[in-house]
Amino acid sequence: MNGPGKMGLYLGLLVAALVIPQIPVLQPYLIQFAFLWVMILFAMTWDIMGGQMGYNSFGNIVFFGVGMYATAVVQRDLYFTVEEYAEVAGGEQAALTVAEYLTGLGLGMATGAVLAVLIAAVLGSGILGLRGHYFAICTLGLGIAAGELASGWDYIGAGSGLVTPLLPDELGERGPFFYYVFLVLAVITFTVLKRLYAGQFGLAINAIRDDEDKAEALGLHATRYKTVAWCVSGFFLALTGGVFGNLVIFIDPTDVAFAGPTFGVWMVLMAILGGKGTLWGPVIGATVFHVTQEFFWTYLFGWQRVALGLLIVVVVVFFPLGIVGWLRERWPQRFGEVVDEEARRVQVSLEGER
Amino acid sequence: MGNLEILLQAPIFSVQLLIDGLLVGSIFALAAYGMALLWGVMNIINISQGDYVILGGYVTLTLYNAGIHPLFGVPVAAVVLFFVGWAIYRMVIFRVVDRDLFISILATFGISILLQQLMDQIFGADIQSAESGLGTLFLFDNQVTVGQIKLVAFAVVVVVGVALVLFFKKSRMGQAIRATAQNARAARLMGINTDRVYAMTFAMNAAICGAAGALVVMTWVIQPFIGLAYTIRSFMIVVVAGLGNIAGVVAAALGLGAAEQFAAFLLGAEFQIGFVFGLLVVILLLRNMVLKRQRQVLK
């Protein structure tokens, strides 16, 4: 696709995304659309590590939870003492003015993002010195450990969870407000990632994915790049988590904040389904997954999680390229790749011999 | 940390914890041995390892509910899991053996979720265990109690372990597996059917885990979602011991078992799983620090 066409596509999508809340038929489903943006954010942030860098991270959900809790705690402590809040939260929720609410939300998200980046930097500089499989197993335990910790920590509500302040009436309905917040967040994340992938950083992490030893031998500080990549991923996830806590109002430590079996697994699946290591793959994967989930999965009556495991196996084993990856292999020219027919024939014949 | 004082004033408690820990650790050794086997022979890190353990536990539990003594569950679970493992290899794993670790980790991750959720649907999410009906031993003036079933379990682990070592030393299949682990390509050239060897290895690993699971359900409890903890434990043990080091695996497993018991006593039982995961992070960080001394990059 050429430059102006691409520009038109981006603009068209953006306009469509902005118009959705204005369409009366769709208005009851705006929360669902807001969830769609969250899913896209999940997939995009997982893909930084999993797709572009070739490092499985099963514990990214930690950043989501950290951001969510940090935001909620800041919102709570900024205008209330803990006792007051417990009282209010028992009956009706605390009423805040618009300015108070937005300040709390903004400050909380910033705190959460900083915390997440710190965690990623400290843990990452240690664990990411090792190769991929050690990192993968390590992150596997991380999400669960965080969930256990949150369930036992009284300051953040322990197992009974935490309630976030209600959206002030002046800001309108929950649906449109959070739809726009997540839309902005998703667009910013997409733009930042697009720029990152196009530059030196993208080349470096792709080199790590392709052959880490060679990349290091060429003088690349692999651990440093890996840590930064994890920090970027954590940063955006923490922001997402902060807003998400306000969207769902009630934060449960294991079912919402550190929800490994649902969100944590979905982000892996969505990114691979759409095509890991591509810019649009995670977006498409998340959209396909969310839409089909809404339409069909509810009819599986509890078996949907079994189907989820099955789906991961099938996608990983039989369809590892994902939707975009498959399209790209099918029509490479469309993706701006120059194909040397001669070299391609040689490659195909070599693959046939194996 | 209030319990530390109890431990200092009554040292006999630490004997209790130590015995419990060592006996539990012997079961970890079985699962870890299976993981080292897969890792060494097929270069697969099996995230679904712990779920085979739990599945073996549920097989035993089903027998127990049908009125059969759970000790018979050990061979039955091993046989059932052997076929489950074989089927999983034939359906999924053989497609990912030759591919990179990224794919095989994700594939076994998917299998792990699939098994967890299946067990949740079929057996329910409750914590369950099978009562063996064996008595309890009292030692040191009744200050230390040891369930006899734990001793039986320990004996079973020893028998299974010896049988496995003999299998790998003496039998043709065991030799073929070791040859494939050393060099799969050379083994193939020497006429070994490596595909069969891989299938056998994977199925055997599942069987070992199944036997371990039968012991777990008798001495401890099972629940559909705690399989992951066994995967982590096995991985940790193998990382500490190194591949192909049986004595190391046993020592690390016993040590982990004891450490967990002490941690659970000192920090409170609810933090035991958290301790396992925390320990994993610490071990990996330490390993990285040790390895870092030997690494150099351009400044």
Boltz contact constraints between the chains, C-beta under 6 A:
constraints:
  - contact:
      token1: [A, 54]
      token2: [B, 102]
      max_distance: 6.0
  - contact:
      token1: [A, 56]
      token2: [B, 105]
      max_distance: 6.0
  - contact:
      token1: [A, 126]
      token2: [B, 285]
      max_distance: 6.0
  - contact:
      token1: [A, 126]
      token2: [B, 288]
      max_distance: 6.0
  - contact:
      token1: [A, 127]
      token2: [B, 284]
      max_distance: 6.0
  - contact:
      token1: [A, 129]
      token2: [B, 288]
      max_distance: 6.0
  - contact:
      token1: [A, 130]
      token2: [B, 288]
      max_distance: 6.0
  - contact:
      token1: [A, 133]
      token2: [B, 45]
      max_distance: 6.0
  - contact:
      token1: [A, 133]
      token2: [B, 101]
      max_distance: 6.0
  - contact:
      token1: [A, 134]
      token2: [B, 284]
      max_distance: 6.0
  - contact:
      token1: [A, 136]
      token2: [B, 105]
      max_distance: 6.0
  - contact:
      token1: [A, 137]
      token2: [B, 235]
      max_distance: 6.0
  - contact:
      token1: [A, 138]
      token2: [B, 284]
      max_distance: 6.0
  - contact:
      token1: [A, 141]
      token2: [B, 232]
      max_distance: 6.0
  - contact:
      token1: [A, 141]
      token2: [B, 277]
      max_distance: 6.0
  - contact:
      token1: [A, 141]
      token2: [B, 280]
      max_distance: 6.0
  - contact:
      token1: [A, 145]
      token2: [B, 274]
      max_distance: 6.0
  - contact:
      token1: [A, 145]
      token2: [B, 277]
      max_distance: 6.0
  - contact:
      token1: [A, 148]
      token2: [B, 274]
      max_distance: 6.0
  - contact:
      token1: [A, 219]
      token2: [B, 298]
      max_distance: 6.0
  - contact:
      token1: [A, 305]
      token2: [B, 117]
      max_distance: 6.0
  - contact:
      token1: [A, 306]
      token2: [B, 117]
      max_distance: 6.0
  - contact:
      token1: [A, 306]
      token2: [B, 118]
      max_distance: 6.0
  - contact:
      token1: [A, 309]
      token2: [B, 110]
      max_distance: 6.0
  - contact:
      token1: [A, 309]
      token2: [B, 113]
      max_distance: 6.0
  - contact:
      token1: [A, 309]
      token2: [B, 114]
      max_distance: 6.0
  - contact:
      token1: [A, 309]
      token2: [B, 117]
      max_distance: 6.0
  - contact:
      token1: [A, 310]
      token2: [B, 114]
      max_distance: 6.0
  - contact:
      token1: [A, 312]
      token2: [B, 110]
      max_distance: 6.0
  - contact:
      token1: [A, 313]
      token2: [B, 92]
      max_distance: 6.0
  - contact:
      token1: [A, 313]
      token2: [B, 107]
      max_distance: 6.0
  - contact:
      token1: [A, 313]
      token2: [B, 110]
      max_distance: 6.0
  - contact:
      token1: [A, 313]
      token2: [B, 111]
      max_distance: 6.0
  - contact:
      token1: [A, 316]
      token2: [B, 106]
      max_distance: 6.0
  - contact:
      token1: [A, 316]
      token2: [B, 107]
      max_distance: 6.0
  - contact:
      token1: [A, 316]
      token2: [B, 110]
      max_distance: 6.0
  - contact:
      token1: [A, 317]
      token2: [B, 92]
      max_distance: 6.0
  - contact:
      token1: [A, 317]
      token2: [B, 95]
      max_distance: 6.0
  - contact:
      token1: [A, 317]
      token2: [B, 107]
      max_distance: 6.0
